[in-house]
Amino acid sequence: MDYQVIWFILITVLFTGFFFLEGFDYGVGMLAPFVSKREEDRSLILRTIGPVWDGNEVWMITAGGALFAAFPHVYATMFSTFYMALFLMLVALILRGVAFELRTKEKCPCWQKLWDAAIFIGSIVPAFLWGVAVTDLAAGLPIGENMVYQGNFLNLLSPYSICGGMVFVLVFAYHGASFLQLRLADKGLLYRIQDLGKCAGSLAAIAYVLYLILTWQNTDLLARPCAMGLFIATAVFFLLSLFLFMKTPGKYSFVLGSLAIASVTLGFFAGMFPRLMVSSLSPDWSLTITNASSTEYTLSIMTVAAFVLVPVVLVYQIWTYYIFRKRITTSDVSHY
């Protein structure tokens, strides 16, 4: 197997892990203001992701670093193409990270509401922008022969990409509700979260159907049998998860929802292979694992480092989730 293919697979795995883990983080942040107006309840909800949210974001940093090292031309073109979107995402993530630390520094209700709003904005904005970016990558962007983006920020927004952003927001909101059903012990909160999860999940299912129709019209992803199978599997997993969530929400609905996120991510990369960025100006100008990769020697060194260090990171993160596996009660909110 070529090193370029190995690194395409590794980047696929990293983004799959990121959307799975950070997805419920974003979902919890989006749902918190709507579950309860009581400060104690919101602190309880945010406590569920308190020990892990920053570790989940490491997957995004690692994926970006891997992209930079393995496919530097893609990194350069992508980060210049989505410069404004990434700037807005970075601002939102900084506000979100700061809000987790500052929201309990003062007991003033206005102070706490301010930082709760920052957590909400810092969750919904990145989720929406990730959906827009992923959709644009599949639909194609005006990239020239010299691998330079020839459009502007408004070229990134279309009915298709906006639909993709909404799908991400709704799926992550549902994913967050499924996660909270596993982590909270308060029955009253769980009932309200279930209602919000049903609403978000139902809207996500409808939006996903529309997204598949637009994907068929605007891309060639569904023309590839492997990608088509994974997109169909996504719909099956999600509908089963939503059905169980409406009946008896728990670990099975969460696992099936997680499988839906994983399968749609895998389907996207399977449909893109061997491309990483599609040029709408000419198929020959698309960035692929061949014309955008680092040298063979660089990739060989990176491969050895990755196979040594990635398992260590995985073991550490699994251990972290094992330590914080118990349901959160009102006695656990002293820091949030």
C-alpha positions in Angstrom: 0.0 0.0 0.0 1.3 3.5 -0.9 2.1 5.9 1.8 -0.3 8.4 0.3 -3.1 5.9 0.7 -2.1 5.1 4.2 -2.2 8.8 5.1 -5.5 9.3 3.4 -6.9 6.5 5.6 -5.3 8.0 8.7 -6.8 11.4 8.0 -10.2 9.7 7.5 -9.9 8.0 10.8 -8.9 11.3 12.6 -11.8 13.2 11.1 -14.2 10.3 12.0 -13.0 10.4 15.6 -13.3 14.2 15.7 -16.9 14.3 14.4 -17.9 11.5 16.7 -16.3 13.0 19.9 -16.6 16.7 19.3 -20.1 16.2 17.8 -21.7 15.4 21.2 -19.6 18.2 22.7 -21.1 20.7 20.3 -24.5 19.2 20.9 -24.3 19.6 24.6 -23.3 23.2 24.2 -26.2 23.9 21.9 -28.8 22.2 24.1 -27.8 23.5 27.5 -29.6 26.9 27.3 -32.9 25.1 26.2 -32.9 22.3 28.7 -33.3 24.6 31.8 -33.1 28.2 32.9 -31.7 27.2 36.3 -28.0 27.8 36.8 -27.6 24.6 38.7 -29.1 22.5 35.9 -26.9 24.2 33.2 -23.9 23.6 35.3 -24.9 20.0 35.7 -25.2 19.6 31.9 -21.9 21.3 31.2 -20.2 19.1 33.8 -20.8 16.1 31.6 -18.3 17.4 29.0 -16.1 19.3 31.4 -13.3 16.7 31.7 -13.2 15.7 28.1 -14.2 18.6 25.7 -10.6 20.0 25.3 -9.3 16.5 24.7 -11.9 15.9 22.0 -10.7 19.1 20.2 -7.2 17.6 20.0 -8.6 15.3 17.2 -9.2 18.4 15.1 -5.7 19.7 15.8 -4.2 16.3 15.0 -6.1 16.0 11.8 -5.0 19.5 10.7 -1.4 18.7 11.6 -1.6 15.4 9.7 -3.0 17.2 6.7 -0.3 19.8 6.8 2.5 17.2 7.0 1.1 14.6 4.6 -0.6 16.8 2.0 0.9 20.3 2.4 -0.7 21.6 -0.9 -4.1 20.7 0.3 -3.5 22.3 3.7 -2.3 25.5 2.0 -5.2 25.7 -0.5 -7.8 24.6 2.0 -6.8 27.1 4.7 -6.7 30.0 2.2 -10.0 29.0 0.7 -11.8 28.8 4.1 -9.7 31.6 5.7 -12.7 33.7 6.8 -14.7 30.6 7.8 -11.8 29.2 9.8 -11.3 32.6 11.4 -14.9 32.7 12.6 -14.6 29.1 13.8 -11.4 29.9 15.7 -13.0 32.9 17.4 -16.1 30.8 18.3 -13.9 28.0 19.8 -11.8 30.5 21.8 -15.0 32.1 23.2 -16.2 28.6 24.1 -13.0 27.5 25.8 -12.8 30.8 27.8 -16.5 30.5 28.8 -16.0 27.1 30.4 -13.5 28.7 32.7 -15.1 32.0 33.4 -18.8 31.3 33.7 -18.6 30.4 37.4 -16.1 33.1 38.5 -19.0 35.4 39.4 -22.4 34.6 40.8 -24.1 37.4 38.9 -26.9 36.0 36.7 -26.0 38.3 33.8 -22.4 37.2 33.9 -23.4 33.5 33.8 -25.9 34.1 31.0 -23.2 35.9 29.0 -20.8 33.0 29.1 -23.6 30.4 28.6 -24.4 32.4 25.4 -20.7 32.2 24.4 -20.8 28.4 24.9 -23.9 28.2 22.7 -22.4 30.3 20.0 -19.0 28.5 20.3 -20.9 25.2 19.7 -23.3 26.0 16.9 -21.0 28.2 14.8 -18.2 25.5 14.4 -20.8 22.8 13.8 -22.5 24.8 11.0 -19.2 25.9 9.4 -17.9 22.3 9.4 -21.0 21.2 7.5 -20.5 24.0 5.0 -16.8 23.2 4.5 -17.4 19.4 4.1 -20.2 20.1 1.6 -18.1 22.6 -0.4 -15.2 20.1 -0.6 -17.5 17.5 -2.2 -19.4 19.9 -4.5 -16.2 21.5 -5.8 -14.6 24.9 -5.5 -13.1 27.3 -8.1 -9.5 26.1 -7.7 -7.1 27.0 -10.6 -4.3 25.0 -12.2 -1.8 26.5 -9.7 -3.9 25.1 -6.8 -5.0 28.6 -5.8 -8.6 29.3 -4.8 -10.2 31.9 -7.2 -13.3 32.8 -5.4 -14.4 34.7 -2.3 -16.2 34.0 1.0 -19.6 34.2 -0.7 -18.7 31.5 -3.1 -18.6 29.1 -0.1 -22.3 29.7 0.6 -24.9 28.0 -1.6 -28.3 26.2 -0.8 -26.4 22.9 -0.8 -23.7 24.0 1.6 -26.2 25.7 3.9 -28.2 22.5 3.9 -25.0 20.7 4.9 -24.4 23.1 7.7 -27.9 22.6 9.0 -27.5 18.8 8.9 -24.4 19.0 11.0 -26.1 21.3 13.5 -29.1 19.0 13.9 -27.2 15.8 14.0 -24.8 17.1 16.6 -27.7 18.4 18.7 -29.3 14.9 18.6 -25.9 13.3 19.3 -25.5 15.6 22.3 -29.0 14.6 23.6 -28.1 10.9 23.3 -24.9 11.6 25.2 -26.6 13.4 28.0 -29.1 10.5 28.4 -26.0 8.4 29.4 -24.4 11.0 31.7 -27.2 12.6 33.8 -29.1 11.1 36.7 -31.8 13.8 37.1 -35.1 12.4 35.8 -36.6 15.8 35.2 -33.7 16.9 33.0 -33.7 13.6 31.2 -37.3 14.1 30.2 -36.7 17.6 28.8 -33.5 16.4 27.0 -35.5 13.5 25.4 -38.0 16.0 24.1 -35.3 18.2 22.6 -33.5 15.1 21.2 -36.7 13.9 19.5 -37.2 17.2 17.8 -33.5 17.6 16.7 -33.4 13.9 15.5 -36.6 14.2 13.5 -35.5 17.4 11.8 -32.1 15.9 11.2 -33.6 12.9 9.4 -35.7 15.2 7.2 -32.7 17.4 6.5 -30.5 14.4 5.7 -32.9 13.2 3.0 -32.8 16.6 1.4 -29.0 16.6 1.7 -28.8 13.2 -0.1 -30.9 14.6 -2.9 -28.7 17.7 -3.3 -25.6 15.5 -3.0 -26.9 13.4 -5.9 -27.5 16.5 -8.0 -24.3 18.4 -7.1 -21.6 15.8 -6.7 -20.5 12.4 -7.9 -20.1 10.9 -4.4 -23.2 8.7 -4.7 -22.1 7.4 -8.1 -19.5 5.3 -6.2 -21.0 2.0 -4.8 -18.9 2.1 -1.6 -19.9 5.7 -0.8 -23.5 5.0 -1.7 -23.6 2.0 0.6 -22.2 4.0 3.5 -24.6 6.8 3.0 -27.5 4.4 3.0 -26.1 2.7 6.1 -26.0 6.1 7.7 -29.7 6.5 7.2 -30.4 3.1 8.6 -28.2 3.6 11.7 -29.7 7.0 12.4 -33.4 5.9 12.0 -32.8 2.9 14.3 -31.0 5.2 16.8 -33.9 7.7 16.7 -36.5 4.9 17.1 -34.7 3.6 20.2 -34.2 7.2 21.5 -38.0 7.8 21.3 -38.7 4.6 23.1 -36.0 3.9 25.6 -33.0 6.3 25.2 -29.7 4.8 26.4 -26.5 3.3 25.2 -27.9 1.6 22.2 -29.4 4.7 20.7 -26.1 6.5 21.4 -24.0 3.8 19.7 -26.2 3.7 16.7 -26.1 7.5 16.4 -22.3 7.3 16.6 -22.2 4.7 13.9 -24.3 7.0 11.7 -21.7 9.8 12.1 -18.9 7.4 11.5 -20.4 5.9 8.4 -21.3 9.2 6.8 -17.8 10.5 7.3 -16.3 7.3 5.8 -18.8 7.6 3.0 -17.6 11.1 2.3 -14.0 10.1 2.1 -14.7 7.0 0.1 -16.6 9.1 -2.4 -13.8 11.7 -2.6 -10.9 9.2 -3.0 -8.3 9.8 -4.3 -9.3 13.5 -4.3 -9.0 15.7 -1.3 -10.3 19.0 -2.9 -12.4 19.0 -6.0 -11.9 21.8 -8.6 -15.1 23.0 -10.1 -13.1 24.6 -13.0 -11.5 21.4 -14.2 -11.3 17.9 -12.9 -7.7 17.8 -13.8 -7.0 20.7 -11.3 -8.4 18.8 -8.3 -6.0 18.2 -5.5 -5.4 14.5 -5.0 -3.3 12.3 -2.7 -0.7 12.1 -5.6 -0.3 15.7 -6.7 -0.6 17.3 -3.2 1.4 14.9 -1.0 4.8 15.3 0.7 7.8 13.3 -0.4 7.9 9.5 0.0 10.7 9.9 2.6 8.7 12.4 4.7 5.6 10.2 4.6 7.7 7.1 5.6 9.0 8.9 8.8 5.6 10.2 9.7 4.1 6.7 9.3 6.5 5.2 11.8 5.8 8.0 14.3 2.0 7.7 13.8 1.9 4.0 14.4 3.9 4.5 17.6 2.1 7.5 19.1 -1.5 7.2 17.9 -2.2 4.0 20.0 -0.8 5.8 23.0 -3.2 8.7 22.6 -6.1 6.3 22.0 -5.3 4.4 25.2 -5.1 7.6 27.2 -8.4 9.0 25.9 -10.2 5.7 26.5 -8.8 5.6 30.0 -10.1 9.2 30.5 -13.6 8.3 29.5 -13.5 5.2 31.7 -12.5 7.3 34.7 -15.4 9.7 34.1 -18.0 7.1 33.1 -20.4 7.6 36.1 -23.6 9.6 35.8 -23.4 13.2 37.0 -25.4 14.3 40.1 -25.9 17.6 41.8 -23.0 17.0 44.1 -20.6 17.0 41.1 -21.1 20.6 40.0 -18.7 22.4 42.2 -16.5 23.5 39.3 -19.1 24.4 36.8 
